[in-house]
Amino acid sequence: MSLLRPDLPKVNPKNTLTSYFPIRTKDRTDIFDWDTVLGHVVKYTYRKALQSEDIEKFKDQCKKRFLCKLDEDNFWPVLENMYFKGEELYKISPELLLFKAHKQKGTSSNARLGELFLNLLQDFALNEKPQTKLNFIEREIVTTFESFVIQGKNKGTVVGESKEAPYLPFLSKHFQDDLAFLNTKPKYLLSTFKDFIRLYSFLYTAQLSISLSEWKGGEPESKACYFIMDNEKASDERSWVKNYGYNQLHNAFDKIFPYLSMSESLQDPTEKKKPLWYLAQELKNNSTNIELLNQYASAFKEDRNLSSNMSDAETTLDAIQNLLTLAVEQFGRSESRHEINVQYAKTTEVELCGHFIQSRGRAGRVLVFNQDYIVLLTNLAIGHNQDKLRFHQLMNAFEERGVYFDKQSQQVLIEFYERIGNVDRMSDSGDAVYVRKTI
C-alpha cells in the first residue's frame, strides 16, 4: 500500500496541518486553558469519558447517594460547600479531573493539545486505579463517579487510538513510564499534573523542532538541548548553552509548519499519518516515487509562484528535500505568506515554551529550569524502581528526556540538591554523589 496521496501531483492551494502539532496559523496568544487540557489528558490516560458533561448532574447523583446515608438532610449543604464550591473535588482523585475537559466551550485548541498527548500515549493507558487514601465522604464521591463514566477504548467519546504514529518514540516511552510512576503516587500526581503536562508539551516541541531537519537519519533520538537553572547567571562564553539552547530552538521553530504541512500534503488522508522521517525511509527504496514527487514539486512551485531554480531530483530523498525547500521558500521574506510563518513560530514559542525561556541581559534569551520543575524531573527520572541515582546517572536520565546541563549548571544542581537535603555524598568525588527522590 502506497503512503502517498492518490491524487498527487495535485496541489492544495492552502497549506494545512492537522497532525503532529497543536498550533494553527490563526492562533495568537492565550490559546490554551491548561485546566481544560489536563481534562483531555486524563480522558486519554485513563480511557474514560463522562456520560454527561454537566457537573450539576454529577452533584445531584452525589446528593441522592449521601441523603440515603446521612441522618440529617441539612448536612448535605455542608458537603456541597466543601467539595463543589471550589477546587476540592479535583483533589480527591486524578480521574475526577475529567470534568475539567469541558470547562470551556467552543475552544478546539485545548482538544488539539490534548491530542498531542494522545500521540505520546498511543495505545498506552492506565488501567490500574489510583490508590488514593480517602475518607468516607471521598470514597462515596468516587463510587458515584465510577457509575457516572464510560470506560474503555472506542466507547462514547473516548478516542481509541491516535490518528498519528509517534513522531518521537523515545519521548513517548518516557512519557508513558513517567505517567505510570506518577499513578502510583496519586496525591503527588494531583499536585504536579499541570506542571507535568507543561513540561512534556515543551519537551515534545523542543525535540520535534530540533529533529525535523534530520529527517533523513531515521527514527529520532534525544537531541542536545541545554538549559541553566533559573538562579544561575548566564554568560555569552558558555558555548553549549549559547549554541544548543534557546538560539537552536528559535531557529528551528521556522521549520515546524512548512515541514509538517508538506509531509501531511504528501500522505493519503484516509490513512494514519506517519512522521516525515518514516515517510522518507519507506519511500526511498521505491524508484517509481521519484517521478511523482518531481511532478509534485513542479506543480507546487508553479502554484506558489516561486522563483527557485530547482532541477528534477534523481533520488527519492532528494525529491523530498526539494519539496521541503519549496515549503520553506513560500514563507520567505519577499513572499506574501512570510508573516504567517513568523506568527506561527512566535505563537509556538510563547504558548508551548514560554515557561522555560528567560531573557538574561547581554547573554540574550536562554532556556531555564526553575526549582519546581527540577524536583519534578528528578522524581520522574529516578522513578519506580529506585530510591536514588548516582548524579551522572541522573544526568543521563535527564538527557534521555531531552534536558541537558553543562558542567557549570551541574555543579549548581548538586548545590541545590544539597540545600533541599536529598543528596547522599559518599566522598568528594562527583561520581559518589547520590540524589534521592523527594517523595
C-alpha positions in Angstrom: 0.0 0.0 0.0 1.4 3.4 -1.0 1.8 6.0 1.6 1.4 8.8 -0.9 -1.8 10.7 -1.6 -3.6 9.0 -4.6 -4.3 12.4 -6.3 -0.7 13.5 -6.4 0.6 15.7 -8.1 -2.5 17.8 -7.5 -1.7 20.8 -5.3 -3.9 22.1 -2.5 -3.8 26.0 -2.7 -3.8 26.2 1.1 -1.2 24.8 3.5 -2.9 22.7 6.1 -1.6 21.0 9.2 -3.9 18.8 11.3 -1.4 16.3 12.6 1.6 16.2 15.0 1.3 19.8 16.3 -1.5 21.7 18.1 -0.8 25.2 16.8 -2.8 26.6 13.9 -1.9 29.5 11.7 -4.7 31.7 13.1 -3.7 31.1 16.7 -2.2 34.0 18.6 -1.8 34.2 22.5 -3.5 32.6 25.5 -5.0 29.9 23.2 -4.7 27.1 25.8 -6.6 26.7 29.1 -4.3 24.3 30.9 -7.0 23.1 33.2 -9.1 22.1 30.2 -6.1 20.5 28.5 -5.5 18.5 31.7 -9.0 17.1 31.5 -8.4 15.9 27.9 -5.1 14.2 29.1 -6.9 12.4 31.9 -9.5 11.2 29.4 -6.9 9.6 27.2 -4.7 8.4 30.1 -7.5 6.5 31.8 -9.6 5.9 28.7 -12.6 7.3 30.5 -15.4 9.6 29.3 -18.2 11.3 31.1 -21.8 10.1 30.5 -22.8 13.7 30.9 -20.6 16.8 30.8 -22.9 18.6 33.3 -21.2 18.6 36.7 -24.5 19.6 38.2 -26.0 16.2 37.3 -23.0 14.5 38.9 -23.6 16.7 42.0 -27.2 15.6 42.1 -26.2 12.0 42.0 -23.8 12.5 44.9 -26.6 14.3 46.8 -29.0 11.4 46.3 -26.4 9.0 47.5 -25.5 11.0 50.6 -29.1 11.7 51.5 -29.7 7.9 51.7 -26.8 7.6 54.1 -26.9 10.7 56.2 -29.0 11.0 59.4 -29.7 14.7 58.8 -30.6 16.2 55.5 -29.1 19.6 56.4 -25.7 18.1 56.4 -25.7 17.9 52.6 -25.2 21.7 52.1 -22.0 21.4 54.2 -20.7 18.7 51.9 -21.7 20.7 48.9 -19.8 23.7 50.1 -16.8 21.6 50.9 -16.4 19.8 47.6 -18.4 21.5 44.9 -17.8 25.2 45.5 -14.1 25.3 44.9 -11.4 23.0 43.7 -11.5 20.4 46.4 -13.4 17.9 44.2 -10.4 17.7 41.9 -8.1 16.9 44.8 -9.8 13.6 45.6 -8.6 11.5 42.6 -6.9 12.3 39.3 -9.8 10.8 37.3 -12.2 13.5 38.6 -10.2 16.0 36.5 -12.3 14.7 33.6 -14.8 17.4 34.4 -12.1 20.0 33.5 -12.1 18.9 29.9 -15.4 20.6 29.5 -14.6 23.7 31.5 -14.6 25.9 28.3 -16.9 25.5 25.4 -16.0 26.1 21.8 -12.2 26.0 22.1 -10.7 23.4 19.8 -7.1 24.4 20.7 -7.4 22.6 24.1 -8.6 19.5 22.4 -5.7 19.7 19.8 -3.1 20.0 22.6 -4.8 17.0 24.3 -4.3 15.0 21.1 -0.5 15.8 21.3 -0.5 13.7 24.5 -2.6 11.0 22.8 0.3 10.9 20.2 2.7 10.3 23.1 0.4 7.7 24.7 -0.5 5.8 21.6 -2.1 2.5 22.9 -0.8 3.0 26.4 -3.4 3.5 29.1 -3.5 3.5 32.9 -5.8 0.6 33.8 -4.8 0.4 37.5 -6.9 2.6 39.6 -5.0 5.3 41.6 -4.7 4.1 45.2 -5.6 7.3 46.9 -6.2 7.3 50.7 -9.8 8.6 51.0 -12.1 9.4 53.9 -15.6 8.1 54.0 -17.1 11.1 52.1 -14.5 11.0 49.4 -15.0 7.2 48.9 -18.7 7.9 48.3 -17.9 10.6 45.8 -15.5 8.3 43.9 -18.0 5.4 43.9 -20.7 7.8 42.5 -18.2 9.0 39.9 -17.4 5.4 38.7 -21.1 5.0 37.8 -21.0 8.3 36.0 -18.3 7.5 33.4 -17.8 5.3 30.4 -14.6 3.3 30.4 -12.6 1.6 27.7 -11.4 2.4 24.1 -13.9 3.2 21.4 -16.8 3.9 23.8 -18.6 7.1 24.0 -16.2 10.0 23.4 -13.1 8.0 24.4 -10.7 8.0 21.4 -9.3 4.5 20.9 -6.1 5.4 19.2 -4.0 8.3 17.9 -4.6 9.4 14.3 -0.8 9.6 14.0 2.1 7.2 14.5 4.5 8.6 17.2 7.0 11.2 15.8 9.3 10.8 18.8 9.1 7.2 20.0 11.8 7.7 22.6 9.8 10.5 24.3 6.6 8.5 24.1 8.2 5.8 26.1 9.4 8.1 28.8 6.1 9.9 28.9 4.3 6.6 29.4 6.8 5.4 32.1 6.6 8.7 33.9 2.8 8.6 33.9 2.8 5.0 35.2 5.1 6.1 38.1 3.0 9.2 38.9 -0.1 7.0 39.0 1.4 5.1 42.0 1.7 8.5 43.8 -1.7 9.9 43.2 -1.5 12.8 45.6 1.8 13.9 44.1 0.3 13.4 40.7 -2.6 15.7 41.6 -0.2 18.4 42.9 2.1 18.3 39.8 -0.2 17.1 37.0 -0.4 20.5 35.3 3.4 21.1 35.6 3.9 17.6 34.2 1.9 18.3 31.0 3.5 21.7 30.6 6.9 20.0 30.8 6.1 17.4 28.3 4.4 19.8 25.9 7.7 21.8 25.9 9.9 18.7 25.6 7.8 17.5 22.6 8.0 20.9 20.9 11.7 21.2 21.5 12.7 17.7 20.4 10.4 17.8 17.4 11.8 21.1 16.3 15.4 20.0 16.5 14.7 16.6 14.9 12.8 18.0 11.8 16.0 18.8 9.9 17.4 15.4 10.5 14.6 13.5 8.8 17.0 11.6 6.6 18.5 9.9 9.6 15.6 7.7 10.6 13.9 7.4 14.0 14.9 10.3 16.2 16.9 10.1 19.3 17.2 12.7 22.1 18.9 15.8 20.7 21.1 18.1 22.8 19.1 21.0 24.2 20.9 22.9 27.0 19.4 24.7 30.0 20.6 26.6 33.0 19.0 26.8 36.5 16.8 29.9 36.9 19.0 31.2 39.7 22.2 31.0 37.6 24.0 33.8 35.9 24.1 33.4 32.2 27.2 34.4 30.2 28.0 34.6 26.5 31.0 32.4 26.9 29.0 29.2 27.7 29.1 27.7 24.3 26.8 24.8 24.9 24.1 27.0 26.4 24.5 29.6 23.6 24.7 27.2 20.6 22.5 24.4 21.7 20.0 26.2 23.9 17.4 28.9 23.0 19.0 30.0 19.8 18.9 26.5 18.4 15.2 26.2 19.2 14.3 29.7 17.9 15.9 28.9 14.6 14.2 25.5 14.3 10.6 26.9 15.0 10.5 28.3 11.5 10.5 24.8 10.0 7.7 23.3 12.0 4.8 24.4 9.9 6.5 24.2 6.4 8.0 20.7 7.1 5.0 19.2 8.8 2.4 20.6 6.4 4.4 19.4 3.4 4.7 15.9 4.9 1.0 15.8 5.5 0.2 17.0 2.0 2.1 14.0 0.6 0.1 11.4 2.6 -3.1 9.6 1.9 -5.7 11.5 4.1 -7.6 8.2 4.8 -4.6 6.5 6.4 -2.9 7.0 9.8 -0.4 9.8 9.5 3.3 8.9 9.5 6.3 11.0 10.6 8.4 12.7 8.0 11.4 10.5 8.9 9.3 7.3 8.5 7.9 8.5 5.2 11.3 9.1 3.8 12.6 5.7 4.9 9.6 3.9 3.3 9.7 5.8 0.0 13.4 5.9 -0.6 13.7 2.4 -2.0 10.8 2.8 -4.5 12.1 4.4 -7.7 8.6 4.9 -9.0 8.0 7.6 -6.4 10.7 9.9 -7.8 8.8 11.0 -10.9 5.6 11.6 -8.9 7.5 13.7 -6.3 9.3 15.6 -9.0 5.9 16.3 -10.7 4.5 17.5 -7.4 7.5 19.8 -6.8 7.0 21.4 -10.2 3.3 21.8 -9.7 3.8 23.2 -6.1 6.4 25.7 -7.4 4.1 26.9 -10.1 1.1 27.1 -7.8 3.0 29.2 -5.2 4.7 31.3 -7.9 8.2 30.6 -6.5 11.3 31.5 -8.4 13.6 28.8 -7.1 16.0 27.4 -9.7 15.4 23.7 -9.0 16.2 20.7 -11.2 14.5 17.3 -11.0 15.8 15.1 -8.3 17.4 11.7 -9.1 16.7 10.1 -5.8 13.6 9.9 -3.6 15.3 11.6 -0.7 16.5 14.5 -2.9 12.9 14.8 -4.3 11.6 15.1 -0.7 14.3 17.6 0.1 13.3 19.7 -2.9 9.7 19.7 -1.7 10.8 20.8 1.8 12.9 23.6 0.3 9.9 24.8 -1.6 7.7 24.5 1.6 10.1 26.9 3.4 10.7 29.2 0.4 7.0 30.0 0.1 7.3 31.8 3.5 10.5 33.7 2.6 10.8 37.4 3.4 9.8 38.5 0.0 6.7 36.3 -0.1 3.1 37.3 0.9 2.9 34.3 3.3 6.0 35.4 5.2 4.1 36.8 8.2 2.0 33.7 8.6 5.0 31.5 9.5 6.6 34.3 11.6 3.4 34.4 13.7 3.2 30.6 13.8 6.8 30.4 15.2 6.1 33.2 17.7 2.9 31.5 18.9 4.7 28.2 19.3 7.5 29.8 21.4 5.1 31.8 23.6 2.4 29.2 24.2 4.4 26.0 24.5 7.8 27.1 25.6 7.3 30.4 27.4 7.7 28.8 30.9 11.2 27.7 30.0 12.6 30.8 28.4 14.1 33.9 30.2 15.9 37.0 28.9 19.3 37.4 30.6 20.7 40.8 29.6 23.7 40.7 27.3 23.5 36.9 27.2 20.2 37.2 25.5 17.4 34.6 25.8 18.2 31.2 27.5 16.4 28.0 28.4 15.8 27.7 32.1 14.5 25.2 34.6 13.1 26.5 37.9 13.3 24.6 41.1 9.8 23.1 41.0 10.4 21.6 37.5 13.8 20.3 38.6 12.3 18.5 41.6 9.6 17.0 39.3 12.0 15.9 36.7 14.3 14.4 39.3 11.5 12.3 40.8 10.4 11.2 37.3 14.0 10.3 36.3 14.5 8.2 39.4 11.1 6.7 39.0 9.5 3.4 40.2 12.3 1.0 40.9 14.9 3.1 42.8 15.1 5.5 45.7 18.2 7.2 44.4 20.6 7.5 41.5 24.2 8.4 41.1 24.4 12.0 39.9 25.8 11.1 36.5 23.1 8.5 36.0 20.5 11.2 36.8 22.0 13.5 34.2 21.8 10.6 31.7 18.1 10.2 32.6 17.5 13.9 32.1 19.2 13.8 28.7 17.1 10.8 27.6 14.1 13.1 28.1 15.8 16.0 26.2 17.1 18.1 29.1 20.9 18.8 29.1 23.1 20.8 31.6 26.7 21.8 31.1 29.3 21.2 33.8 28.7 24.6 35.4 25.0 24.0 35.7 25.6 20.5 37.0 27.5 22.0 39.9 24.7 24.4 40.7 22.3 21.4 40.6 24.3 19.5 43.1 24.3 22.5 45.4 20.6 22.8 45.0 20.1 19.1 45.9 22.3 19.6 49.0 20.2 22.6 50.1 16.9 20.6 49.9 18.6 17.6 51.7 18.2 14.8 49.1 21.9 14.1 48.5 24.0 11.3 49.8 27.6 12.2 49.3 29.9 9.2 49.7 33.1 11.2 49.0 34.2 14.4 47.4 34.1 12.8 44.0 31.1 13.7 41.8 30.7 10.0 40.9 30.0 9.3 44.5 27.1 11.7 44.8 23.6 10.1 45.0 20.4 12.0 44.6 17.2 10.8 46.3 13.6 11.2 45.3 11.6 13.8 47.3 8.5 11.6 47.5 
